[in-house]
Every structure is written in C-alpha cells, then in structure tokens.
C-alpha cells in the first residue's frame, strides 16, 4: 500500500533529551538561521526572514515559552541543524547522518517544538499553520513520510480559514501589517514586543505562500502514499490552485523597512518558477492522458501524440528561456545551489513525461490502440518512434546524472528523489532486457516493429550502478531502500551478464 516505509526505530524519539535547547545562544542561533534560510527555506519561502531571525535571536536571549512563536523558532532551529549544502565529500556523504551531533541536536529541538504544537491545532492563524507545515518538512527530512503527510494535511486544513480564500476579491492585494499573535496566544516576552509583532510582508503574500506550500506538499505525499480513504482520482492529480502567490511588495525607498535579503529574492524566484513549471506539467499531462483515451476507439494514439511532441518541447523551452538569472541552470553539474538543482530535476521530469508513452510502448512490446501491420510502410510519424523512445531513455540517464550529487544529501526531497531515480534505473534495465530478447530472437518477445531501430542510451549501465549504490547508502535508515537495493542489485547483475554475454 505504501511506497515509503520507515524502520521501527525511527518512529520513536530515540531517547534524545532536549538538552541542546537550553544550550542555544545567539551565535549558535545565527549559524542555524543561516543554514535554514540558505538551504531549506529557499524552496518554500513561507516566512518573513528578517522577522523570523529577530524571533529566534530573542529566543536565544530570553528563553522559550509555550507560544506558537516559540514552536516556530524551535522548528527553524531543528531544520537548521539538518540543513547542509549539496556539495560534500562523496565518501562521507553530503548530508547529516543519524549518529551525528547535528541530527541529535535537531531531534532535541523538534521534541521541544512538538510539546508546543498542540496550541497550533486549535489556532487558525498563519503562524500556527506555518508550524504545522514546517513540522511536516522536518518529518519528511528524517524519512517519516506518513507523519509528514498528516502534518501537511493539517496545515492545509488550517489554510481553509485564511482571509484570502474567503475574500470576495481574492486578487486584491492587501498590504497591511499583520499581527502574529492570535487572541489565545499567551502574552509573553516573545509576543508583546511591538517591533516583532509585525512582518514586512502583507497578509496576502504570507497566506498564499503557506497555502501553496501546504497544498503541493500534501498532494505529493498523498500521491506517493495512496492512503486508503484519501486516494486521488487521476483527474484530481492534475488540478492546481488557480492563483500564483503574490511576492513580497517591499519598497526599497522606505528606509524604515528592511529590503528583501538575497536568500529571500532567490527563494521567491525559485518558488514562482517551480509553480509555473508545475502548472505547465499539469496541463501537458492532462493533454497526454486525453490522447491515451483515444485508444478505446482503436486509434493509434502514439501517431496522434507524436504530432504534438514538438509543440510540448517548445513550451518547455519557453519556460526555460523565461527563467530569472538567479535560478537559471545549464547542463553542467550543480553542486552548490539547491534551487537550480531542484529546478533542473523538475525540468528533466517534464521531458521524461512527454516521451514516456513511447518508452512504455517499446518496453511493453506494443502500444494500445491500432497498430499497423509490419508489412505496411512506416508512416512519417512511425519513423520517429525509435528516436522519441530513445529521447525518453536518455532523460532517465540524465535524471540520474543530474541527481547524483544529491544522493547522500538529506533534505525533504530526498525520499521522492530516491523513488524517481530507482524508477529510472528499473526502466533502463527493462528496456535493455526487451532489446536483448529481440536481438536473440526470443519468440515470446513481440516488440512493436515500429521500435525496431531503438537502442540503449550511452552510459546507462553506469547510471544504474549509481542508483544501486544510492539505495545501498540509505538502506539502514529507510526500510524501503533495503528492498529496493536487493531488487536493483539482482537486476543489475543480470544486465551486466547480458552485456558481457555471460547469460
């Protein structure tokens, strides 16, 4: 039922005491804040960075209380403890291991935050919703996807009472100061300082940002887990909210308000670019599914679809050409910028989806719908099938090469990355098996004759090997990585035997 599993030991707190919380002081708080805003928050800019830094700094000076503000500060410190750059030593890993001081410190902060999360379940304000969302980010970062989905779902539930959803004119920008303290929040040092009760952002920016982040995170996890009473019909998987989040409208001319920090600017460039790409993917996927429905009428769907491939490629390129320079990526390895790393992965996923029907037809020895007789002369569309399938296989190799530098990097996208790269490795090996059977004249292999010119992409075996090693690295922490490793290792041994002629 679930793709993701966690080891039983991961569901406990492992006996960590919150001693590190009492050790927090301004200098160490600054380090955690820098890590959080550089490596984690840029992917989901749901907070006002300046305001949050003030909040956590005051926590380090005066201590914590039981307010949602304290819960938020502790969650930021927990995620900051786990945050790390992509680049690292291949031998020791890029991210934080479970036996490291950083991991234990993160657990201590999160334990303390959990004790303050209860008030967030009954409050309907933004800061409580932010706490629920960041708790979900922490859970997926430590490979507890079921708990993460529950928290994302609760955060999305909290969003239903946000003003921008109930406003008659949802497009009207309301740029007024917003008080982070709800009426039921205890009045303490952390909630009564006037300079900290307001953020530089308007209501609409904060509300729409947390809504979008909660929505996409909940949908992603629900799609992966497929919980029994929450399964998504395929049509609902394609639906996105009808609005884009409004970026912060902060004037550089007002000396009393700090301008956007560099990480805030980069985060919002990334955020809006990712959302626009998600909407493009959603639309193209809907059209491809509509093509596939024609197979019920006996139509050769691949021939019909092939006529639209060039248009989809142009739309993808148009998205890329419009990217801001701050998040623009190229073909070189990305080892120092998580925003470019993630965007390039999503961009590759779009092309993999476009070419997938042709890869699928080749691997499964034929396509749905009407297939022409091999005695007939190939049409113009059919002559393109091998090239389109090869492009699809090349995208699987590219995905692995692009993601390889993050294979040992812990972040809240690690588990989905492990799944997508494992899928790519399995697709590549399946294609190699079917082509080998075709070359050997296996009678039960009825390869669609229109794919007879298909070949394997360069470097596919090296790519598969890297995925095997990725699952080997995580197998002691994620239970599903262990059985994936066993399957991949056996299949890869077969693939190597075929290549060397030792079968």
TORDREN-477265 format. One line per 3 residues: number of its first residue (from 1); their letters; for each residue x, y, z of C-alpha. Coordinates in nm, 4 decimals. Example, Ala and Ser with C-alpha at 12.3 -4.5 7.8 and 13.67 -1.06 7.14 Angstrom:
REM residues 2
1> AS> 1.2300,-0.4500,0.7800 ~ 1.3670,-0.1060,0.7140
REM end
This chain:
REM residues 503
1> XXX> 0.0000,0.0000,0.0000 ~ 0.2736,0.2439,0.0904 ~ 0.5790,0.3004,-0.1204
4> XXX> 0.7665,0.4640,0.1642 ~ 0.8416,0.2770,0.4828 ~ 1.0471,0.3683,0.7859
7> XXX> 1.2322,0.1488,1.0266 ~ 1.0591,0.0919,1.3578 ~ 1.3335,0.2658,1.5485
10> XXX> 1.2660,0.5836,1.3523 ~ 0.9186,0.6221,1.4956 ~ 1.0485,0.6876,1.8466
13> XXX> 1.2451,0.9824,1.9775 ~ 1.5426,0.7513,2.0373 ~ 1.5868,0.8794,2.3895
16> XXX> 1.7199,1.2205,2.2885 ~ 1.6849,1.4778,2.5632 ~ 1.6223,1.8430,2.4837
19> XXX> 1.9483,1.9485,2.6484 ~ 2.0653,2.1197,2.3309 ~ 1.7708,2.3584,2.3522
22> XXX> 1.8998,2.5057,2.6768 ~ 2.2452,2.5415,2.5203 ~ 2.1169,2.7706,2.2435
25> XXX> 2.2890,3.1072,2.2444 ~ 2.2908,3.3963,1.9947 ~ 2.5971,3.2867,1.7985
28> XXX> 2.4825,2.9278,1.7502 ~ 2.1314,3.0539,1.6726 ~ 2.2751,3.2672,1.3920
31> XXX> 2.4507,2.9628,1.2433 ~ 2.1262,2.7629,1.2469 ~ 1.9326,3.0527,1.0958
34> XXX> 2.1871,3.0949,0.8175 ~ 2.1687,2.7248,0.7334 ~ 1.7900,2.7208,0.7427
37> XXX> 1.7401,3.0222,0.5168 ~ 2.0202,2.9246,0.2771 ~ 1.9426,2.5567,0.2249
40> XXX> 1.5833,2.4873,0.3392 ~ 1.3590,2.7922,0.3399 ~ 1.4517,2.8990,-0.0151
43> XXX> 1.2489,2.6049,-0.1502 ~ 0.9341,2.7090,0.0375 ~ 0.9566,3.0795,0.1342
46> XXX> 0.6676,3.0824,0.3798 ~ 0.8331,3.3075,0.6399 ~ 0.9498,3.6667,0.6613
49> XXX> 1.3246,3.6118,0.7045 ~ 1.4027,3.9321,0.8956 ~ 1.1097,3.8841,1.1305
52> XXX> 1.1990,3.5187,1.1924 ~ 1.5629,3.5999,1.2630 ~ 1.4511,3.8532,1.5239
55> XXX> 1.2201,3.5968,1.6787 ~ 1.4840,3.3240,1.7092 ~ 1.7502,3.5680,1.8295
58> XXX> 1.5244,3.6817,2.1117 ~ 1.4589,3.3181,2.1975 ~ 1.8329,3.2696,2.2416
61> XXX> 1.8485,3.5704,2.4747 ~ 1.5370,3.5282,2.6885 ~ 1.4441,3.1620,2.6644
64> XXX> 1.1361,2.9857,2.5319 ~ 0.7735,2.9874,2.6408 ~ 0.4714,2.7833,2.5290
67> XXX> 0.3504,3.0060,2.2453 ~ 0.3276,2.9219,1.8742 ~ 0.6115,3.1715,1.8269
70> XXX> 0.8380,2.9521,2.0403 ~ 0.7230,2.6455,1.8480 ~ 0.8129,2.8164,1.5208
73> XXX> 1.1564,2.9202,1.6464 ~ 1.2337,2.5670,1.7655 ~ 1.1292,2.4202,1.4304
76> XXX> 1.3547,2.6636,1.2452 ~ 1.6444,2.5571,1.4690 ~ 1.5640,2.1884,1.4139
79> XXX> 1.5615,2.2260,1.0359 ~ 1.8697,2.4466,1.0500 ~ 2.0513,2.1686,1.2343
82> XXX> 1.9780,1.9267,0.9477 ~ 2.0438,2.1729,0.6649 ~ 2.3624,2.1326,0.4621
85> XXX> 2.4887,2.2274,0.1153 ~ 2.4658,1.9804,-0.1707 ~ 2.8406,1.9751,-0.2255
88> XXX> 3.0346,1.7447,0.0026 ~ 3.2716,1.4564,0.0326 ~ 3.1452,1.1577,-0.1662
91> XXX> 3.2972,0.9153,0.0855 ~ 3.1375,1.0575,0.3997 ~ 2.8189,1.1898,0.2427
94> XXX> 2.6741,1.5314,0.1846 ~ 2.4080,1.5415,0.4499 ~ 2.3559,1.4717,0.8172
97> XXX> 2.3712,1.1114,0.9375 ~ 2.1594,0.9745,1.2209 ~ 2.4572,0.9256,1.4520
100> XXX> 2.5865,1.2805,1.4100 ~ 2.5743,1.5615,1.6639 ~ 2.3680,1.7718,1.4213
103> XXX> 2.0999,1.5047,1.3948 ~ 2.0742,1.4641,1.7724 ~ 2.0553,1.8400,1.8125
106> XXX> 1.7772,1.8574,1.5530 ~ 1.5839,1.5868,1.7351 ~ 1.6148,1.7807,2.0600
109> XXX> 1.4779,2.0983,1.9052 ~ 1.1963,1.9084,1.7363 ~ 1.0991,1.7307,2.0583
112> XXX> 1.0682,2.0665,2.2300 ~ 0.8639,2.2016,1.9372 ~ 0.6295,1.9010,1.9487
115> XXX> 0.5366,1.9862,2.3071 ~ 0.4166,2.3262,2.1851 ~ 0.2417,2.2074,1.8691
118> XXX> -0.0915,2.1373,2.0406 ~ -0.1961,2.5014,2.0521 ~ -0.1349,2.5243,1.6764
121> XXX> -0.4028,2.2615,1.6126 ~ -0.6754,2.4867,1.7538 ~ -0.5440,2.8232,1.6361
124> XXX> -0.6362,2.9353,1.2872 ~ -0.3657,3.1987,1.2458 ~ -0.0787,3.1938,0.9984
127> XXX> 0.1971,3.1256,1.2481 ~ 0.0219,2.8081,1.3680 ~ -0.0177,2.6953,1.0078
130> XXX> 0.3498,2.7667,0.9469 ~ 0.4384,2.5498,1.2474 ~ 0.2336,2.2581,1.1159
133> XXX> 0.3883,2.2872,0.7707 ~ 0.7469,2.3080,0.8972 ~ 0.6797,2.0088,1.1229
136> XXX> 0.5853,1.8166,0.8099 ~ 0.9042,1.9319,0.6370 ~ 1.1051,1.8039,0.9333
139> XXX> 0.9298,1.4663,0.9298 ~ 0.9940,1.4018,0.5617 ~ 1.3550,1.5135,0.6093
142> XXX> 1.4046,1.2401,0.8708 ~ 1.2257,0.9867,0.6479 ~ 0.8887,0.9652,0.8256
145> XXX> 0.6567,1.0257,0.5299 ~ 0.3288,0.9125,0.6853 ~ 0.3672,1.1554,0.9743
148> XXX> 0.4750,1.4246,0.7277 ~ 0.1585,1.3777,0.5199 ~ -0.0610,1.4083,0.8309
151> XXX> 0.1040,1.7380,0.9222 ~ 0.0815,1.8755,0.5676 ~ -0.2860,1.7772,0.5629
154> XXX> -0.3455,1.9568,0.8938 ~ -0.1607,2.2640,0.7655 ~ -0.3776,2.2655,0.4526
157> XXX> -0.6856,2.2285,0.6718 ~ -0.5771,2.5331,0.8720 ~ -0.5409,2.7278,0.5471
160> XXX> -0.9122,2.6966,0.4708 ~ -0.9903,2.9836,0.7092 ~ -0.7297,3.2227,0.5710
163> XXX> -0.8667,3.5597,0.4690 ~ -0.7572,3.5494,0.1062 ~ -0.9702,3.2380,0.0436
166> XXX> -1.2823,3.3928,0.1914 ~ -1.2354,3.7423,0.0482 ~ -1.4799,3.8322,-0.2293
169> XXX> -1.1989,3.9737,-0.4431 ~ -0.9128,3.7274,-0.3985 ~ -0.6953,3.9219,-0.6415
172> XXX> -0.6995,4.2399,-0.4319 ~ -0.3613,4.2864,-0.2653 ~ -0.3922,4.3772,0.0999
175> XXX> -0.0570,4.5136,0.2105 ~ -0.1179,4.5899,0.5773 ~ 0.0796,4.4969,0.8868
178> XXX> -0.0145,4.1630,1.0283 ~ -0.0103,4.0644,1.3939 ~ 0.1385,3.7205,1.4504
181> XXX> -0.0150,3.6822,1.7937 ~ -0.3592,3.5247,1.7995 ~ -0.6089,3.6188,2.0744
184> XXX> -0.5432,3.2880,2.2516 ~ -0.1643,3.3193,2.2412 ~ -0.0105,3.3692,2.5898
187> XXX> 0.1275,3.7209,2.6360 ~ 0.4988,3.6712,2.6921 ~ 0.8271,3.8309,2.6061
190> XXX> 0.8124,3.6725,2.2633 ~ 0.4717,3.8054,2.1672 ~ 0.4461,4.1561,2.3102
193> XXX> 0.7411,4.3359,2.1520 ~ 0.5848,4.5780,1.9073 ~ 0.8704,4.5696,1.6584
196> XXX> 0.8348,4.1950,1.6246 ~ 0.4572,4.1658,1.6073 ~ 0.4608,4.2907,1.2500
199> XXX> 0.6229,4.1450,0.9439 ~ 0.7395,4.3272,0.6320 ~ 0.5051,4.1155,0.4199
202> XXX> 0.1391,4.1786,0.3580 ~ -0.1306,3.9319,0.4591 ~ -0.1846,3.8031,0.1085
205> XXX> 0.1802,3.7117,0.0490 ~ 0.2076,3.5075,0.3685 ~ -0.1318,3.3436,0.3274
208> XXX> -0.0859,3.2430,-0.0348 ~ 0.2693,3.1184,0.0234 ~ 0.1756,2.8863,0.3092
211> XXX> -0.1344,2.7695,0.1208 ~ 0.0626,2.6781,-0.1932 ~ 0.3381,2.5047,0.0041
214> XXX> 0.0914,2.3057,0.2135 ~ -0.1172,2.2166,-0.0920 ~ 0.1671,2.0897,-0.3109
217> XXX> 0.3353,1.9046,-0.0230 ~ 0.0135,1.7310,0.0803 ~ -0.0689,1.6335,-0.2781
220> XXX> 0.2816,1.4997,-0.3385 ~ 0.2801,1.2862,-0.0247 ~ -0.0767,1.1644,-0.0754
223> XXX> 0.0079,1.0613,-0.4319 ~ 0.3045,0.8609,-0.3063 ~ 0.1382,0.7006,-0.0042
226> XXX> -0.2111,0.6440,-0.1509 ~ -0.3784,0.6151,0.1935 ~ -0.6937,0.4060,0.1758
229> XXX> -0.9542,0.6772,0.2364 ~ -0.7644,0.9569,0.0630 ~ -0.6744,0.8117,-0.2755
232> XXX> -0.6753,1.0644,-0.5571 ~ -0.8631,1.0064,-0.8832 ~ -0.6255,1.0697,-1.1729
235> XXX> -0.8150,1.3806,-1.2799 ~ -0.7705,1.5456,-0.9393 ~ -0.3963,1.4895,-0.9517
238> XXX> -0.3799,1.7392,-1.2360 ~ -0.5611,2.0272,-1.0667 ~ -0.3591,2.3221,-0.9348
241> XXX> -0.4830,2.6237,-0.7364 ~ -0.5977,2.8933,-0.9795 ~ -0.3656,3.1664,-0.8471
244> XXX> 0.0051,3.2348,-0.8130 ~ 0.1384,3.3506,-0.4744 ~ 0.1900,3.7260,-0.4562
247> XXX> 0.5590,3.8008,-0.3946 ~ 0.6522,4.0459,-0.1175 ~ 0.5876,4.4069,-0.2169
250> XXX> 0.8611,4.5832,-0.0213 ~ 0.9745,4.9238,-0.1412 ~ 1.3455,4.9949,-0.1352
253> XXX> 1.2555,5.3613,-0.0897 ~ 1.1283,5.3119,0.2657 ~ 1.4328,5.3249,0.4980
256> XXX> 1.2255,5.2072,0.7943 ~ 1.1657,4.8653,0.6344 ~ 1.4449,4.6243,0.5533
259> XXX> 1.4530,4.5207,0.1884 ~ 1.4436,4.1614,0.0725 ~ 1.7505,3.9604,0.1636
262> XXX> 1.9437,3.7787,-0.1066 ~ 1.8053,3.4417,0.0028 ~ 1.4506,3.5848,0.0028
265> XXX> 1.4896,3.7096,-0.3531 ~ 1.6370,3.3796,-0.4683 ~ 1.3677,3.1866,-0.2824
268> XXX> 1.0830,3.3765,-0.4478 ~ 1.2402,3.3482,-0.7934 ~ 1.2635,2.9727,-0.7360
271> XXX> 0.9168,2.9448,-0.5830 ~ 0.7341,3.1156,-0.8686 ~ 0.9446,2.9375,-1.1317
274> XXX> 0.8681,2.5989,-0.9776 ~ 0.4967,2.6735,-0.9529 ~ 0.4774,2.7897,-1.3144
277> XXX> 0.6575,2.4726,-1.4244 ~ 0.4190,2.2639,-1.2155 ~ 0.1230,2.4237,-1.3930
280> XXX> 0.2832,2.3566,-1.7333 ~ 0.3417,1.9932,-1.6387 ~ -0.0181,1.9638,-1.5203
283> XXX> -0.1576,2.0980,-1.8477 ~ 0.0625,1.8839,-2.0736 ~ -0.0090,1.5740,-1.8667
286> XXX> -0.3814,1.6361,-1.8988 ~ -0.3462,1.6557,-2.2772 ~ -0.1370,1.3376,-2.2966
289> XXX> -0.3962,1.1488,-2.0928 ~ -0.6638,1.2741,-2.3313 ~ -0.4635,1.1297,-2.6230
292> XXX> -0.4393,0.7941,-2.4464 ~ -0.8172,0.7787,-2.4082 ~ -0.8427,0.7582,-2.7887
295> XXX> -0.7072,0.4023,-2.7766 ~ -1.0545,0.2853,-2.6741 ~ -1.1709,0.3927,-3.0184
298> XXX> -0.8996,0.1892,-3.1903 ~ -0.6907,0.4958,-3.2745 ~ -0.3120,0.4661,-3.2866
301> XXX> -0.2512,0.7073,-3.0019 ~ 0.1256,0.7181,-3.0478 ~ 0.0956,0.8513,-3.4018
304> XXX> -0.1519,1.1158,-3.2902 ~ 0.0596,1.2114,-2.9884 ~ 0.3815,1.2314,-3.1899
307> XXX> 0.2395,1.5256,-3.3828 ~ 0.2226,1.7303,-3.0613 ~ 0.5662,1.6452,-2.9204
310> XXX> 0.7434,1.9333,-3.0920 ~ 0.4887,2.1791,-2.9528 ~ 0.5408,2.0430,-2.5999
313> XXX> 0.9174,2.0746,-2.6414 ~ 0.8763,2.4374,-2.7488 ~ 0.6563,2.5127,-2.4480
316> XXX> 0.9174,2.3631,-2.2162 ~ 1.1914,2.5686,-2.3801 ~ 0.9807,2.8841,-2.3477
319> XXX> 0.9565,2.8225,-1.9726 ~ 1.3332,2.7775,-1.9529 ~ 1.4037,3.0912,-2.1578
322> XXX> 1.1903,3.2956,-1.9163 ~ 1.3838,3.1836,-1.6062 ~ 1.5377,3.4645,-1.3984
325> XXX> 1.9162,3.4654,-1.3996 ~ 1.9235,3.3907,-1.0251 ~ 1.7798,3.0426,-1.0795
328> XXX> 1.8834,2.9700,-1.4384 ~ 2.0670,2.6396,-1.4772 ~ 2.2681,2.4798,-1.7568
331> XXX> 2.3990,2.1327,-1.8402 ~ 2.6954,2.1458,-1.6027 ~ 2.6765,1.9599,-1.2679
334> XXX> 2.5071,2.1633,-0.9939 ~ 2.6769,2.1154,-0.6574 ~ 2.6335,2.4492,-0.4826
337> XXX> 2.2785,2.5740,-0.5452 ~ 1.9781,2.3779,-0.4178 ~ 1.7325,2.5950,-0.6144
340> XXX> 1.8973,2.5280,-0.9501 ~ 1.9425,2.1626,-0.8536 ~ 1.5705,2.1161,-0.7853
343> XXX> 1.4516,2.3164,-1.0862 ~ 1.6715,2.1228,-1.3267 ~ 1.5350,1.7991,-1.1840
346> XXX> 1.1755,1.9143,-1.2378 ~ 1.2611,2.0331,-1.5885 ~ 1.4041,1.6917,-1.6745
349> XXX> 1.0921,1.5279,-1.5299 ~ 0.8786,1.7252,-1.7748 ~ 1.0640,1.5843,-2.0762
352> XXX> 1.0622,1.2346,-1.9285 ~ 0.6823,1.2615,-1.9022 ~ 0.6487,1.3874,-2.2614
355> XXX> 0.8399,1.0915,-2.4054 ~ 0.7071,0.8306,-2.1619 ~ 0.4263,0.6886,-2.3839
358> XXX> 0.6881,0.5875,-2.6421 ~ 0.9220,0.4333,-2.3838 ~ 0.6285,0.2496,-2.2293
361> XXX> 0.5143,0.1136,-2.5666 ~ 0.8634,-0.0093,-2.6516 ~ 0.9149,-0.1832,-2.3176
364> XXX> 0.5729,-0.3450,-2.3178 ~ 0.6135,-0.4817,-2.6715 ~ 0.3498,-0.2695,-2.8337
367> XXX> 0.1110,0.0178,-2.7762 ~ -0.2555,0.0334,-2.7008 ~ -0.4925,0.1038,-2.9857
370> XXX> -0.4481,0.0174,-3.3512 ~ -0.1009,-0.0981,-3.4582 ~ -0.0193,-0.1136,-3.8271
373> XXX> 0.0910,-0.4370,-3.9915 ~ 0.4727,-0.4737,-4.0171 ~ 0.4264,-0.5352,-4.3897
376> XXX> 0.2965,-0.1818,-4.4288 ~ 0.5333,0.1025,-4.4975 ~ 0.6015,0.3117,-4.1880
379> XXX> 0.4306,0.6492,-4.1807 ~ 0.6183,0.9707,-4.1142 ~ 0.5040,0.9638,-3.7515
382> XXX> 0.6003,0.5984,-3.7037 ~ 0.9521,0.6595,-3.8303 ~ 1.0013,0.8953,-3.5347
385> XXX> 0.9060,0.6390,-3.2687 ~ 1.2561,0.4960,-3.2067 ~ 1.4042,0.8452,-3.1712
388> XXX> 1.1307,0.9562,-2.9315 ~ 1.1717,0.6426,-2.7208 ~ 1.5487,0.6944,-2.7169
391> XXX> 1.4990,1.0538,-2.6031 ~ 1.2873,0.9209,-2.3190 ~ 1.5532,0.6702,-2.2131
394> XXX> 1.8170,0.9439,-2.2326 ~ 1.6100,1.1552,-1.9935 ~ 1.6219,0.8715,-1.7402
397> XXX> 2.0009,0.8674,-1.7676 ~ 2.0078,1.2478,-1.7370 ~ 1.7895,1.2358,-1.4270
400> XXX> 2.0357,1.0032,-1.2568 ~ 2.3377,1.2083,-1.3617 ~ 2.1742,1.5336,-1.2521
403> XXX> 2.0615,1.3986,-0.9144 ~ 2.3763,1.2011,-0.8399 ~ 2.5454,1.4830,-0.6486
406> XXX> 2.2486,1.4833,-0.4085 ~ 2.2312,1.1094,-0.3469 ~ 2.3772,1.1441,0.0031
409> XXX> 2.2251,1.4821,0.0780 ~ 1.9442,1.4854,0.3363 ~ 1.6607,1.7252,0.2608
412> XXX> 1.2833,1.6991,0.2369 ~ 1.3048,1.5926,-0.1267 ~ 1.5412,1.3009,-0.0665
415> XXX> 1.2754,1.0289,-0.0405 ~ 1.0902,1.1298,-0.3605 ~ 1.4273,1.1570,-0.5372
418> XXX> 1.5162,0.8040,-0.4274 ~ 1.1907,0.6777,-0.5741 ~ 1.2165,0.8601,-0.9073
421> XXX> 1.5782,0.7566,-0.9611 ~ 1.5025,0.3955,-0.8716 ~ 1.2190,0.4048,-1.1238
424> XXX> 1.4578,0.5363,-1.3893 ~ 1.7062,0.2572,-1.3184 ~ 1.4327,-0.0055,-1.3478
427> XXX> 1.3048,0.1463,-1.6738 ~ 1.6548,0.1412,-1.8222 ~ 1.7093,-0.2219,-1.7250
430> XXX> 1.3660,-0.3247,-1.8536 ~ 1.4449,-0.1630,-2.1875 ~ 1.7805,-0.3409,-2.2050
433> XXX> 1.6155,-0.6769,-2.1321 ~ 1.3488,-0.6376,-2.4001 ~ 1.6031,-0.5252,-2.6613
436> XXX> 1.8296,-0.8172,-2.5754 ~ 1.5406,-1.0607,-2.6172 ~ 1.4615,-0.9030,-2.9527
439> XXX> 1.8226,-0.9369,-3.0676 ~ 1.8297,-1.3016,-2.9609 ~ 1.5055,-1.3766,-3.1444
442> XXX> 1.3043,-1.4750,-2.8380 ~ 0.9687,-1.5778,-2.9808 ~ 0.7624,-1.4547,-2.6881
445> XXX> 0.9021,-1.1061,-2.7368 ~ 0.6617,-0.9303,-2.9702 ~ 0.8434,-0.5976,-2.9912
448> XXX> 0.6383,-0.3421,-3.1794 ~ 0.8121,-0.3384,-3.5187 ~ 0.7987,0.0406,-3.5234
451> XXX> 1.0599,0.0436,-3.2438 ~ 1.2957,-0.1967,-3.4169 ~ 1.5621,0.0739,-3.4506
454> XXX> 1.5671,0.1548,-3.0788 ~ 1.8975,0.1305,-2.8922 ~ 2.0106,0.1924,-2.5354
457> XXX> 2.1438,0.5390,-2.4462 ~ 2.5115,0.5899,-2.3746 ~ 2.6178,0.5496,-2.0128
460> XXX> 2.3041,0.3736,-1.8969 ~ 2.4856,0.0992,-1.7047 ~ 2.6997,0.3486,-1.5139
463> XXX> 2.3832,0.5402,-1.4267 ~ 2.2067,0.2294,-1.2973 ~ 2.5097,0.1419,-1.0858
466> XXX> 2.4912,0.4821,-0.9123 ~ 2.1263,0.4199,-0.8213 ~ 2.2155,0.0804,-0.6759
469> XXX> 2.4784,0.2493,-0.4594 ~ 2.2354,0.5236,-0.3554 ~ 1.9931,0.2670,-0.2165
472> XXX> 2.2819,0.0847,-0.0510 ~ 2.3746,0.4076,0.1292 ~ 2.0241,0.4679,0.2717
475> XXX> 1.9181,0.1059,0.3312 ~ 1.9901,0.1120,0.7060 ~ 1.7725,0.4192,0.7608
478> XXX> 1.4844,0.3701,0.5170 ~ 1.3367,0.0199,0.5094 ~ 1.2095,0.0560,0.1537
481> XXX> 1.5623,0.1429,0.0392 ~ 1.6727,-0.2007,0.1595 ~ 1.4288,-0.3994,-0.0569
484> XXX> 1.4846,-0.1609,-0.3483 ~ 1.8565,-0.2270,-0.3169 ~ 1.8024,-0.6043,-0.3224
487> XXX> 1.5850,-0.5840,-0.6357 ~ 1.8163,-0.3438,-0.8152 ~ 2.1287,-0.5404,-0.7333
490> XXX> 1.9863,-0.8646,-0.8757 ~ 1.8529,-0.6927,-1.1875 ~ 2.1809,-0.5083,-1.2422
493> XXX> 2.3779,-0.8311,-1.2199 ~ 2.1539,-0.9729,-1.4937 ~ 2.2025,-0.6600,-1.7041
496> XXX> 2.5795,-0.6868,-1.6696 ~ 2.5677,-1.0544,-1.7657 ~ 2.3715,-0.9710,-2.0804
499> XXX> 2.6196,-0.7024,-2.1742 ~ 2.9195,-0.9355,-2.1315 ~ 2.7467,-1.2328,-2.2932
502> XX> 2.7678,-1.4480,-1.9799 ~ 2.3996,-1.5396,-1.9560
REM end
